Each structure stands twice: as C-alpha cells, then as structure tokens.
Amino acid sequence: MNIDKILEKKINRDKGLKIEIPDKKPVKKSGIKKIIMVALLLVVILGPIGFVGMIAMNLTYDTSSLTTDYNPKVSSRIYDVNGDKIANIFEGRHRFYASFDEIPPRMVEALLAIEDTSFFEHGGINYDAIMRAVIKDIKAMAMVEGASTLTQQLVKNTLLTREKKISRKIKELILSYKIEAELTKTEILERYFNEIYLGHSYYGVKTAADGYFHKELKDLTLKEMAILVGLPKAPSYYAPTKNYDISLGRANRVIERLYALSWIDQESYEKALQEKPVVYDDTLTENKAPYVVAEVVRRLNGEYPDLKTGGYKVYTTIDLKMQQAAREALTYGYEQAKIRLAAENEREEGRKGYIAYADQNLSKFNGAIISVDPKLGEIRAMVGGIDYTKSSFNRATLAYRQPGSAFKPFLYQVALDFGYSGATQLIDISRTYDFETDQDQDSNETRRWKPQNYENNFKGLISLREALVHSRNLATINLVTDIGINTIRSKLKQRYEIEDLPNDLSLSLGSITLTPERFAEYFTSFANGGQLSDLRLISSVEQGGETLWEHPEQVVKRVTEERQAFLMTTMLRDIVQRGTGARARVPGIELAGKTGTTNDSIDTWFVGYSPSIETVVWFGNDDNSPLWSREQGGWTAAPSFGYYYKELIKIYPQMPRKFEKPDGVIEVTVDGKNKEYFTDISKPPKTEVKAEADEELLF
C-alpha cells in the first residue's frame, strides 16, 4: 500500500491485533503516583490562566531550526575513479541526507506500521493513543506503553532536551502542534528519516543503509528496511552490529505488523521473515585510503570551507585496487628492509662500542609510493607513509628529498637530444675539481672535490648506455662537463621549470630537492613518449546533484621527440633487466626505471614505468639521518616497485606488457647479442676515443 492509499484509508487500530511491545524498563509504582500527583498539582496551581500562559509561551518558541532554517550538517563522500567510495568525511554527526523522493514508499509504510499508524490522520498528537496508554499504564502500575507520534519524536530529538519533566512533555505536545502547522506531513517525514538516530553513530536512514548494508535506499530489501525502522525504539540495543538476532526479532515484528495491516501480501511476509541480511561493522569514515583522503581535504579546504559538512561528492583519479596494491608493496619493502637491518645488527653485534641501529632510528624509517597514468596525468595510487595512525604526514606530496642518481635520466635525455646515442663513448675516469665558496674567497682557500663511482673503480671508456645502466657517477659528471653545466641547467629549466637548480656539477648527482609527486610528474616525460603531463588527484566536486568544479582538460607539454624518449626507455629498461634495478624485475611485463641513492644512503629511490603505469618509490629516515649499511635504491626501493607490478598484472591482466617502438627508431644488434637504438638525431658514432682507466684529470 502506498502513501496515497494510507491517506485515503482509515486504519482500524483495534482489530484485536496483538503486536508485542519490546521490553521496557518497568517504572516503579511510586513513579506512576508521582506523575498523577504532578498532574493534579498543575491543574490546581496553574489553573486555567497558568495553563493558557504556558501554552502561549511555548507557541512563541523558535522552531526555525527545524522549519524555515532547517539545514543539517551532512557528511561528504570521496570516490575513486570507478565510483567506489574511498571514505566518508564529516564533522560531528555522520549523516547522509535523503529527500522524501529518495525514501522507498515501503519504508514509509514500515515506519508508520510500527511507530504511528494514524500519522496522516492526527495533528501532531494522538489523543486516542494517549488515553489507551494511560489506561494500560494505570492498570499495570508501570510504564508499559508509550503514545508519542512521529511528530513528537521529531520535536523531542531536535528541539528539546531529553530531560524527563512534565514541563518538557507539555512543551513537546505544544511544539508538535506548532510543527504540524508549519510543515507538511511529507516534510515532517523527511526530517524524521534524516534526523533519527539509528545506532552505530549513524543519523538518518540513508546513512544507516550505507553503513549497515553498503546499499542505497532504493536497493534495500523489505527485511533491511524493517531493521532500520525498528531501530529508533532502542538504537543501541537493536543495532544489528551489536545484537544481530535481537535486531532481526525487532524487524520481524515490523514485518508482522505490515502483514496484519494488509500492507504486504503473504508471499512478501514469509520471504521477509526468512531473510538474514549481511550486516557490515565498519568504522564511520570507512576510510580505505587515509593519505589520499587527507590530501584531498588539504587541497579543497580553502575553496570549500564546509567540505566536511556540506554533503559534497568528491571524485578522484585514485583506483582503490591499485591503492591497495601500492600499500601492500610499500609495506613489503619496509619489512624486507627491517629483515636486512636485523641481519646487519647480528653481524655487528659484539663489536666494541656498537649500538644496535634499530634502537636509534628505526622509528624514523619510512617510505612513500605514488603511481600515475602518465598519459592522462591521473594519480592512481598514493601512500604517504607506512602507518597513517602513527604518522599522518604525507611523504608522497610534502616530503622534499634529494633524488640522487634517479635524476640522471634527465641529464642523459638532454645529451641524446644533442645528438649523443647509447653507443657514444663517455670518459669514466677520476677527476679532481678545485672550487671556492663565498667564505673561501675571504681566506684565499681552495677546496677540492673528488667524486667516486659507487663501486670505487674506473672503466676508462664506457658507452652512454652502460654508464646509465650501471649508474656511473664519474661518466655522468664528465658528460655534464662536456655539454656544459649552463647548457644543462638551461634545458632543464625550459622543459620542466625546475627552480633552484644548483649551478655546479653536484647537479650531476641529483643534488636538487623535490617531492615524490613532483618527481612522478617530471618522469611522465619518459613514460609518456616525450610529453610532460600535469598530474591531478581530484576530477570533480559535486553538491546536490550539481557539478561545482571539474578539472580542466589535461595539459601536456612536449619536451622531446617521441623517438628520442624511446631511446631513454630502452636504457631504463636495461637498468631493470640487467643493471642496478634488477630487483624491480617482474616476469611477463617490460619495466623501465632508475635507482637513486644519495650520500650516506639518506634517500633511496626507484622511479620507473610499464607501458601504461608509472610509479615512484622512496624510502629514508624522516630526520634525514643515514640508513644502515648497504641500503640503496636497488635494495630498498626496487623490491617494492617489483611487488607492486606483480600485483598489477594480477588485478589487470590485460594491461599492456611491452613497449612499442615508434617510427624513426633503428634497432641494431651489437656484438651479436646486445641491441642499440639510433634515430636521425642520435646517430651511430663515427670515431672512437681512447682513455686510460687510471688517468686522472685536474680542473
């Protein structure tokens, strides 16, 4: 039976139906006597004039918060790229607002059946119900039956306190009349359905449907509706997350009442009685990606100060499946590092003066991972730390760290675009540099810098490809020297708009500072075929069905030709296949990337990509202290990268697996096995250069 029929039909509430009332705490007989005495005193003391005065006073009570100014705080929601909810965000009460049109008619019928069958007939107070309740209470000498209408319940829960006084009850009756005069019946029902407390800190049926059942109101079954409308009587007691069987029993009484009133047929009645819905016991926020949620709030708070109370829907570019894989990957790398640390402590234990590293700094050890679609510039996963409950600082977006050797591809790309190729021979020998600082100029002192390769050896001559594959510091420094530091800086500023680039050769070793997010943005120039993509996390913001903001169309900037970027991809692919990034290798998919380790292993990185997804992994200590012995990008960060892509190909088995060679690239087999690639810009070298490995130059 729908609402229109309810309005048309007079319900006979006394057909002999025996609807059991849930147990109430009995009121002592002395309580009944007290009520009678107070009532008599009111009549005697107040008299007609006092009674009229009380009515007049309460009729002037301000009810605008429930009528003309009704604007409850409503929780906002954050969604992933597939429309799956990431989290609820709210301030104070957790509530999703439902218009009357959203509430299923069957739910309205269920509520009226169990709470206020004559709702559409009375004017806010049901005198017949009050008289029946008084008679039953007097006979039982206890409070066995109530008589509050839905309007009274709404007034009590929104306008009044819960104090148990005769004056409050009189005020409730008077205000109920007033509300009935100011609001329509459907408006009263709408407010009731949104204001009522339903246990588990859920306010309103839409909130409870989402929390208990993970459903929209329109998708609820009759049994689920019955559970919800049965909750207001005793929300904590009947909450299905606390007392599931008792909650089902209460719901069955709702269904029996519907059947007794002939508002449902026998088939629906029997089916609903047998149903046992799945109930979820979630946290209120249901936060599946706390670092993402905190970052979204940080970015939107200025524009939308009521973000947590305005009922917004925020759509992000995050993919929750990829987010989960990224979180697991970061944890995996963290745990593996702890295992190595334990082994390091065991090796060193007993050495004089040795203090276990774990006792000093392990609490400061942390990491971050960010993964993006480089073509769309959309962030698919972002984890800013190992444990959000211990540290909410988002290292993926806020931690400025030095990239070390992970920055070398940008320098090598400049070289390729100047006509170098993977076969170009670089000088891998020691150089000593004399330099002065501003302080040295006053003292006429000269300092010397003598950089070393990680392996502490020299190759003499080494191809550009092998220099990058094995991350040779000296070859890189000599390359930058040959091109010119000013030329390199100019190109980097032009392409990436990087600020504060050092004006010395320390740039060769990645001495700039940037966040993992910014690093990921720069690296799209390789992963996206020479085009730099602006990264975005938020796609759109909606409120009340209206789109308030939508991210503008993706902005890309070409920084190098596609064929030139592919040359870099082949080198970065070799790094994973046989170079410093071997621990990032994943069978069945081509990956390209670069390790990075700064002095004393303060920062460790792996930055790379597949044909469709790019990822940055960072590990280090929050206080910039060195990591323990042998930690480096290839050991610390690369395993997390590899773990992540193993999971990705399980989640999305159809994702692209091989890099496609663009037009204009020539593939040549060298030495019968190794491949080299050339373009019309990066041509094969015509001459050979000889250099002795033990030669040393002084500049």
HELIX and SHEET records of a PDB file:
HELIX    1   1 ILE A    3  GLU A    8  1                                   6    
HELIX    2   2 LYS A   29  LEU A   41  1                                  13    
HELIX    3   3 LEU A   42  LEU A   46  3                                   5    
HELIX    4   4 GLY A   47  LEU A   59  1                                  13    
HELIX    5   5 PHE A  100  GLU A  102  5                                   3    
HELIX    6   6 PRO A  105  GLU A  115  1                                  11    
HELIX    7   7 TYR A  127  ALA A  140  1                                  14    
HELIX    8   8 LEU A  150  THR A  158  1                                   9    
HELIX    9   9 ILE A  166  GLU A  182  1                                  17    
HELIX   10  10 LYS A  185  GLU A  195  1                                  11    
HELIX   11  11 VAL A  205  PHE A  213  1                                   9    
HELIX   12  12 LEU A  217  ASP A  219  5                                   3    
HELIX   13  13 LEU A  222  VAL A  229  1                                   8    
HELIX   14  14 PRO A  235  TYR A  238  1                                   4    
HELIX   15  15 TYR A  244  ALA A  260  1                                  17    
HELIX   16  16 GLN A  266  GLN A  274  1                                   9    
HELIX   17  17 PRO A  290  LEU A  300  1                                  11    
HELIX   18  18 LEU A  320  GLU A  348  1                                  29    
HELIX   19  19 TYR A  357  ASN A  361  1                                   5    
HELIX   20  20 LEU A  362  LYS A  364  5                                   3    
HELIX   21  21 ARG A  395  LEU A  398  1                                   4    
HELIX   22  22 GLY A  404  PHE A  407  5                                   4    
HELIX   23  23 LYS A  408  ASP A  417  1                                  10    
HELIX   24  24 ASP A  438  SER A  443  1                                   6    
HELIX   25  25 LEU A  464  VAL A  469  1                                   6    
HELIX   26  26 ASN A  473  ILE A  483  1                                  11    
HELIX   27  27 ILE A  485  TYR A  496  1                                  12    
HELIX   28  28 LEU A  505  LEU A  509  5                                   5    
HELIX   29  29 PRO A  516  ALA A  527  1                                  12    
HELIX   30  30 GLU A  562  ARG A  578  1                                  17    
HELIX   31  31 ALA A  582  ALA A  584  5                                   3    
HELIX   32  32 ASN A  599  SER A  601  5                                   3    
HELIX   33  33 GLY A  633  THR A  636  1                                   4    
HELIX   34  34 ALA A  638  ILE A  651  1                                  14    
SHEET    1   A 5 LYS A  85  ILE A  89  0                                        
SHEET    2   A 5 SER A  76  TYR A  79 -1                                        
SHEET    3   A 5 TYR A 312  THR A 316  1                                        
SHEET    4   A 5 ILE A 538  GLN A 543 -1                                        
SHEET    5   A 5 GLU A 546  GLU A 550 -1                                        
SHEET    1   B 2 HIS A  94  ARG A  95  0                                        
SHEET    2   B 2 TYR A 202  TYR A 203  1                                        
SHEET    1   C 5 GLU A 378  VAL A 383  0                                        
SHEET    2   C 5 PHE A 365  ASP A 373 -1                                        
SHEET    3   C 5 GLU A 614  ASN A 621 -1                                        
SHEET    4   C 5 ASP A 603  TYR A 609 -1                                        
SHEET    5   C 5 ALA A 592  THR A 597 -1                                        
SHEET    1   D 2 GLN A 425  ASP A 428  0                                        
SHEET    2   D 2 GLY A 460  SER A 463 -1                                        
SHEET    1   E 3 ARG A 447  TRP A 449  0                                        
SHEET    2   E 3 SER A 430  PHE A 435 -1                                        
SHEET    3   E 3 GLU A 696  LEU A 698  1                                        
SHEET    1   F 2 GLN A 531  SER A 533  0                                        
SHEET    2   F 2 VAL A 556  ARG A 558 -1                                        
SHEET    1   G 2 ILE A 666  VAL A 670  0                                        
SHEET    2   G 2 ASN A 674  PHE A 678 -1                                        
END                                                                             
